[in-house]
């Protein structure tokens, strides 16, 4: 993990050792929808999640601008644009 970009390093993983990151921007209705799903699934499963503002991070902007919102699980891209609750739950081991 030493050579991994700092934006993808885990911070305080949840009890299950997982971290979900929502990459979003202000004023984005798809981002709001994605956040609602991420909040619900992570709360149900006890998984830590964080959000990052793509407008405040050049590396995220360059990598994901055309895909936001983007959901990362443990630093790996899980999905973009629309978040499927069941698929995220399955990825996190909750069903």
MDAnalysis code that builds the backbone (N, CA, C; Angstrom):
import MDAnalysis as mda
import numpy as np

u = mda.Universe.empty(285, n_residues=95, atom_resindex=np.repeat(np.arange(95), 3), trajectory=True)
u.add_TopologyAttr("name", ["N", "CA", "C"] * 95)
u.add_TopologyAttr("resid", np.arange(1, 96))
u.add_TopologyAttr("resname", ["UNK", "UNK", "UNK", "UNK", "UNK", "UNK", "UNK", "UNK", "UNK", "UNK", "UNK", "UNK", "UNK", "UNK", "UNK", "UNK", "UNK", "UNK", "UNK", "UNK", "UNK", "UNK", "UNK", "UNK", "UNK", "UNK", "UNK", "UNK", "UNK", "UNK", "UNK", "UNK", "UNK", "UNK", "UNK", "UNK", "UNK", "UNK", "UNK", "UNK", "UNK", "UNK", "UNK", "UNK", "UNK", "UNK", "UNK", "UNK", "UNK", "UNK", "UNK", "UNK", "UNK", "UNK", "UNK", "UNK", "UNK", "UNK", "UNK", "UNK", "UNK", "UNK", "UNK", "UNK", "UNK", "UNK", "UNK", "UNK", "UNK", "UNK", "UNK", "UNK", "UNK", "UNK", "UNK", "UNK", "UNK", "UNK", "UNK", "UNK", "UNK", "UNK", "UNK", "UNK", "UNK", "UNK", "UNK", "UNK", "UNK", "UNK", "UNK", "UNK", "UNK", "UNK", "UNK"])
u.atoms.positions = np.array([
    [0.823, -1.185, 0.000],
    [0.000, 0.000, 0.000],
    [0.869, 1.251, 0.000],
    [2.162, 1.123, 0.195],
    [3.043, 2.277, 0.262],
    [3.089, 3.049, -1.047],
    [2.948, 2.361, -2.182],
    [3.018, 3.051, -3.462],
    [1.644, 3.528, -3.946],
    [0.600, 3.303, -3.163],
    [-0.747, 3.713, -3.532],
    [-0.903, 5.219, -3.312],
    [-1.602, 5.863, -4.220],
    [-1.865, 7.287, -4.088],
    [-2.529, 7.577, -2.745],
    [-2.176, 8.698, -2.097],
    [-2.765, 9.007, -0.793],
    [-4.280, 9.172, -0.845],
    [-4.850, 9.503, -2.007],
    [-6.302, 9.669, -2.051],
    [-7.030, 8.341, -1.968],
    [-6.301, 7.236, -2.168],
    [-6.938, 5.934, -2.133],
    [-6.562, 5.118, -0.906],
    [-5.718, 5.637, -0.041],
    [-5.368, 4.910, 1.165],
    [-6.547, 4.894, 2.117],
    [-6.724, 3.790, 2.779],
    [-7.817, 3.677, 3.739],
    [-7.563, 4.545, 4.950],
    [-8.636, 5.144, 5.451],
    [-8.573, 5.918, 6.676],
    [-9.590, 5.342, 7.641],
    [-9.170, 4.926, 8.787],
    [-10.057, 4.424, 9.816],
    [-11.131, 3.495, 9.267],
    [-10.750, 2.352, 8.742],
    [-11.753, 1.455, 8.193],
    [-12.758, 1.034, 9.249],
    [-13.937, 0.688, 8.806],
    [-15.011, 0.281, 9.692],
    [-14.721, -1.058, 10.339],
    [-15.682, -1.507, 11.120],
    [-15.479, -2.759, 11.844],
    [-15.237, -3.934, 10.914],
    [-15.680, -3.816, 9.701],
    [-15.475, -4.887, 8.743],
    [-14.227, -4.638, 7.901],
    [-13.476, -3.573, 8.237],
    [-12.246, -3.277, 7.522],
    [-12.465, -2.690, 6.143],
    [-13.657, -2.185, 5.869],
    [-13.990, -1.657, 4.552],
    [-14.146, -0.137, 4.639],
    [-13.881, 0.527, 3.521],
    [-14.083, 1.973, 3.427],
    [-14.715, 2.280, 2.081],
    [-15.836, 2.979, 2.124],
    [-16.516, 3.427, 0.912],
    [-16.248, 4.922, 0.763],
    [-15.852, 5.321, -0.436],
    [-15.597, 6.722, -0.737],
    [-16.538, 7.157, -1.847],
    [-17.261, 8.240, -1.595],
    [-18.130, 8.825, -2.604],
    [-17.430, 10.061, -3.155],
    [-17.115, 10.028, -4.437],
    [-16.491, 11.164, -5.109],
    [-17.628, 11.936, -5.769],
    [-17.798, 13.199, -5.364],
    [-18.945, 13.981, -5.799],
    [-18.582, 15.439, -6.020],
    [-19.556, 16.221, -6.439],
    [-19.358, 17.657, -6.545],
    [-20.604, 18.353, -6.017],
    [-20.468, 19.584, -5.582],
    [-21.615, 20.335, -5.077],
    [-22.659, 20.568, -6.177],
    [-23.928, 20.539, -5.786],
    [-25.003, 20.844, -6.705],
    [-25.339, 19.745, -7.689],
    [-24.874, 18.544, -7.465],
    [-25.071, 17.416, -8.378],
    [-26.198, 16.533, -7.840],
    [-27.327, 16.485, -8.546],
    [-28.454, 15.687, -8.047],
    [-28.159, 14.190, -8.069],
    [-27.395, 13.713, -9.045],
    [-27.015, 12.299, -9.047],
    [-26.123, 11.979, -7.843],
    [-25.297, 12.953, -7.456],
    [-24.428, 12.780, -6.289],
    [-25.267, 12.676, -5.013],
    [-26.307, 13.496, -4.928],
    [-27.201, 13.432, -3.771],
    [-27.888, 12.073, -3.703],
    [-28.343, 11.580, -4.850],
    [-28.977, 10.252, -4.902],
    [-27.990, 9.172, -4.479],
    [-26.761, 9.255, -4.987],
    [-25.730, 8.275, -4.653],
    [-25.424, 8.309, -3.156],
    [-25.346, 9.501, -2.597],
    [-25.044, 9.635, -1.175],
    [-26.120, 8.982, -0.315],
    [-27.369, 9.134, -0.703],
    [-28.454, 8.518, 0.059],
    [-28.291, 6.999, 0.103],
    [-27.928, 6.402, -1.012],
    [-27.732, 4.947, -1.062],
    [-26.511, 4.551, -0.238],
    [-25.401, 5.260, -0.407],
    [-24.178, 4.947, 0.332],
    [-24.421, 5.064, 1.842],
    [-25.070, 6.140, 2.264],
    [-25.359, 6.328, 3.695],
    [-26.187, 5.177, 4.248],
    [-27.223, 4.786, 3.528],
    [-28.119, 3.724, 3.986],
    [-27.384, 2.395, 4.095],
    [-26.704, 2.005, 3.044],
    [-26.025, 0.707, 3.028],
    [-24.930, 0.670, 4.092],
    [-24.131, 1.722, 4.162],
    [-23.032, 1.738, 5.135],
    [-23.547, 1.746, 6.571],
    [-24.634, 2.463, 6.819],
    [-25.224, 2.468, 8.159],
    [-25.743, 1.074, 8.516],
    [-26.420, 0.436, 7.578],
    [-26.961, -0.905, 7.822],
    [-25.864, -1.914, 8.120],
    [-24.722, -1.783, 7.440],
    [-23.649, -2.780, 7.552],
    [-22.529, -2.376, 8.512],
    [-22.590, -1.159, 9.042],
    [-21.537, -0.700, 9.944],
    [-20.221, -0.438, 9.241],
    [-20.310, 0.025, 7.998],
    [-19.112, 0.303, 7.205],
    [-18.860, 1.810, 7.191],
    [-17.612, 2.193, 7.351],
    [-17.224, 3.601, 7.317],
    [-17.279, 4.106, 5.882],
    [-17.774, 5.345, 5.723],
    [-17.761, 5.950, 4.396],
    [-17.312, 7.399, 4.533],
    [-16.825, 7.937, 3.425],
    [-16.371, 9.320, 3.369],
    [-16.773, 9.888, 2.019],
    [-16.759, 11.203, 1.933],
    [-16.998, 11.834, 0.638],
    [-15.846, 12.760, 0.314],
    [-15.581, 12.854, -0.971],
    [-14.525, 13.741, -1.454],
    [-15.127, 14.623, -2.541],
    [-14.798, 15.900, -2.480],
    [-15.285, 16.885, -3.440],
    [-14.321, 16.937, -4.617],
    [-14.811, 16.547, -5.780],
    [-13.974, 16.475, -6.974],
    [-13.447, 17.853, -7.381],
    [-14.145, 18.912, -7.000],
    [-13.711, 20.268, -7.358],
    [-12.557, 20.750, -6.481],
    [-12.258, 20.000, -5.424],
    [-11.182, 20.387, -4.510],
    [-9.939, 19.511, -4.634],
    [-9.946, 18.576, -5.581],
    [-8.837, 17.636, -5.695],
    [-8.524, 17.407, -7.175],
    [-7.422, 17.922, -7.628],
    [-7.064, 17.858, -9.049],
    [-6.927, 16.419, -9.554],
    [-6.335, 15.547, -8.738],
    [-6.156, 14.162, -9.155],
    [-7.512, 13.463, -9.358],
    [-8.417, 13.673, -8.430],
    [-9.759, 13.101, -8.590],
    [-10.463, 13.702, -9.806],
    [-10.320, 15.005, -9.980],
    [-10.935, 15.692, -11.115],
    [-10.446, 15.091, -12.435],
    [-9.140, 14.967, -12.566],
    [-8.570, 14.433, -13.807],
    [-9.016, 12.990, -14.072],
    [-9.167, 12.237, -13.017],
    [-9.474, 10.819, -13.171],
    [-10.970, 10.535, -13.375],
    [-11.837, 11.297, -12.691],
    [-13.248, 10.913, -12.637],
    [-14.246, 11.958, -13.126],
    [-13.808, 13.104, -13.608],
    [-14.728, 14.192, -13.906],
    [-15.941, 13.763, -14.730],
    [-15.767, 12.955, -15.744],
    [-16.880, 12.570, -16.619],
    [-17.725, 11.441, -16.049],
    [-17.379, 10.943, -14.872],
    [-18.097, 9.803, -14.305],
    [-18.841, 10.108, -13.012],
    [-18.720, 11.286, -12.453],
    [-19.288, 11.515, -11.125],
    [-20.801, 11.381, -11.110],
    [-21.348, 10.926, -10.020],
    [-20.650, 10.468, -8.821],
    [-19.967, 9.118, -9.051],
    [-18.877, 8.927, -8.327],
    [-18.120, 7.679, -8.381],
    [-18.073, 7.113, -6.966],
    [-18.268, 5.807, -6.861],
    [-18.150, 5.134, -5.570],
    [-16.937, 4.221, -5.632],
    [-16.052, 4.386, -4.664],
    [-14.881, 3.529, -4.504],
    [-15.100, 2.655, -3.274],
    [-14.694, 1.426, -3.359],
    [-14.701, 0.531, -2.197],
    [-13.262, 0.114, -1.978],
    [-12.739, 0.500, -0.827],
    [-11.340, 0.222, -0.485],
    [-10.395, 0.741, -1.566],
    [-10.724, 1.904, -2.131],
    [-9.857, 2.556, -3.111],
    [-10.031, 2.083, -4.536],
    [-10.867, 1.085, -4.755],
    [-11.111, 0.557, -6.103],
    [-12.475, 1.034, -6.588],
    [-12.550, 1.435, -7.850],
    [-13.820, 1.918, -8.382],
    [-14.861, 0.802, -8.379],
    [-15.982, 1.089, -7.755],
    [-17.093, 0.146, -7.681],
    [-18.143, 0.475, -8.738],
    [-18.490, 1.746, -8.854],
    [-19.519, 2.161, -9.804],
    [-19.427, 3.657, -10.052],
    [-20.203, 4.121, -11.030],
    [-20.314, 5.553, -11.281],
    [-21.709, 5.865, -11.793],
    [-22.058, 7.130, -11.772],
    [-23.357, 7.700, -12.163],
    [-24.497, 7.264, -11.241],
    [-24.854, 6.017, -11.250],
    [-25.959, 5.528, -10.420],
    [-25.458, 4.401, -9.516],
    [-25.889, 4.438, -8.257],
    [-25.454, 3.429, -7.295],
    [-26.604, 2.461, -7.054],
    [-26.343, 1.198, -7.300],
    [-27.327, 0.161, -7.059],
    [-27.150, -0.356, -5.633],
    [-28.184, -0.190, -4.824],
    [-28.094, -0.561, -3.409],
    [-27.722, -2.031, -3.215],
    [-28.373, -2.911, -3.931],
    [-28.107, -4.347, -3.755],
    [-26.687, -4.714, -4.175],
    [-26.222, -4.119, -5.254],
    [-24.858, -4.407, -5.724],
    [-23.820, -3.918, -4.718],
    [-24.023, -2.719, -4.152],
    [-23.094, -2.194, -3.149],
    [-23.134, -3.062, -1.894],
    [-24.322, -3.425, -1.493],
    [-24.482, -4.283, -0.299],
    [-23.727, -5.610, -0.500],
    [-23.863, -6.194, -1.672],
    [-23.181, -7.462, -1.978],
    [-21.663, -7.278, -1.951],
    [-21.190, -6.182, -2.543],
    [-19.748, -5.890, -2.565],
    [-19.178, -5.806, -1.149],
    [-19.983, -5.259, -0.244],
    [-19.528, -5.070, 1.127],
    [-19.798, -6.284, 2.011],
    [-20.312, -7.354, 1.419],
    [-20.519, -8.588, 2.157],
    [-21.804, -8.643, 2.947],
    [-22.749, -7.797, 2.577],
    [-24.001, -7.764, 3.332],
    [-25.180, -8.350, 2.599],
    [-24.937, -9.247, 1.703],
    [-26.104, -9.857, 1.079],
    [-25.941, -10.021, -0.333],
])
